[in-house]
Amino acid sequence: MINEFLKETVEQVNNGAKINLAGFGIFERKKQSARTARNPQTKAEIQVPAKDKFVFRASSKIKYKE
């Protein structure tokens, strides 16, 4: 059941939907813009292209609180 839920969630989010599970969190795609990064071994600058990221934002009800 969990595998089917995850499969359907990923499929829907990849098709542009935002999945909001009340009290749990939100699954969505967000654009990450292109940026310049640095290779930690050679210190050379490299260009990282823009991409879509699969993001989960936890509800405030389940976030860790100290």
C-alpha positions as CSV (number, residue, x, y, z in Angstrom):
1,M,0.0,0.0,0.0
2,I,2.8,2.4,0.9
3,N,4.6,1.6,-2.4
4,E,1.5,2.3,-4.4
5,F,1.0,5.6,-2.5
6,L,4.6,6.7,-3.2
7,K,4.3,5.7,-6.9
8,E,1.1,7.6,-7.4
9,T,2.4,10.7,-5.5
10,V,5.6,10.8,-7.6
11,E,3.6,10.4,-10.8
12,Q,1.2,13.2,-9.9
13,V,3.9,15.6,-8.8
14,N,5.9,14.9,-11.9
15,N,2.7,15.9,-13.9
16,G,2.6,19.3,-12.2
17,A,0.3,18.6,-9.2
18,K,1.0,19.7,-5.6
19,I,0.0,17.0,-3.1
20,N,-1.1,18.4,0.3
21,L,-1.6,15.9,3.1
22,A,-3.2,17.9,5.9
23,G,-1.2,17.6,9.1
24,F,1.7,15.9,7.3
25,G,3.1,18.0,4.6
26,I,3.3,19.0,0.9
27,F,5.0,17.2,-2.0
28,E,5.8,19.4,-5.0
29,R,8.3,20.3,-7.8
30,K,10.3,23.5,-7.5
31,K,12.6,25.1,-10.0
32,Q,16.2,25.5,-8.9
33,S,17.9,28.2,-10.9
34,A,21.3,27.7,-12.6
35,R,24.3,28.6,-10.4
36,T,28.0,28.6,-10.2
37,A,29.6,26.0,-7.9
38,R,33.1,25.1,-7.0
39,N,34.8,21.7,-7.3
40,P,36.1,21.0,-3.7
41,Q,39.2,19.1,-5.0
42,T,40.4,21.5,-7.7
43,K,38.7,24.7,-6.6
44,A,37.7,25.2,-10.2
45,E,34.3,27.0,-10.8
46,I,31.7,24.9,-12.6
47,Q,28.3,25.9,-14.0
48,V,25.3,23.9,-12.6
49,P,22.3,24.0,-14.9
50,A,18.8,24.8,-13.8
51,K,16.6,21.8,-12.8
52,D,13.3,20.8,-11.2
53,K,13.6,19.4,-7.7
54,F,11.2,17.1,-6.0
55,V,10.5,18.8,-2.6
56,F,8.7,17.8,0.6
57,R,7.8,20.5,3.1
58,A,6.8,19.1,6.5
59,S,3.7,20.4,8.3
60,S,4.4,22.4,11.4
61,K,2.6,19.7,13.3
62,I,5.4,17.2,12.6
63,K,8.5,19.4,12.6
64,Y,11.0,18.9,15.4
65,K,10.7,21.4,18.2
66,E,13.2,21.8,21.1
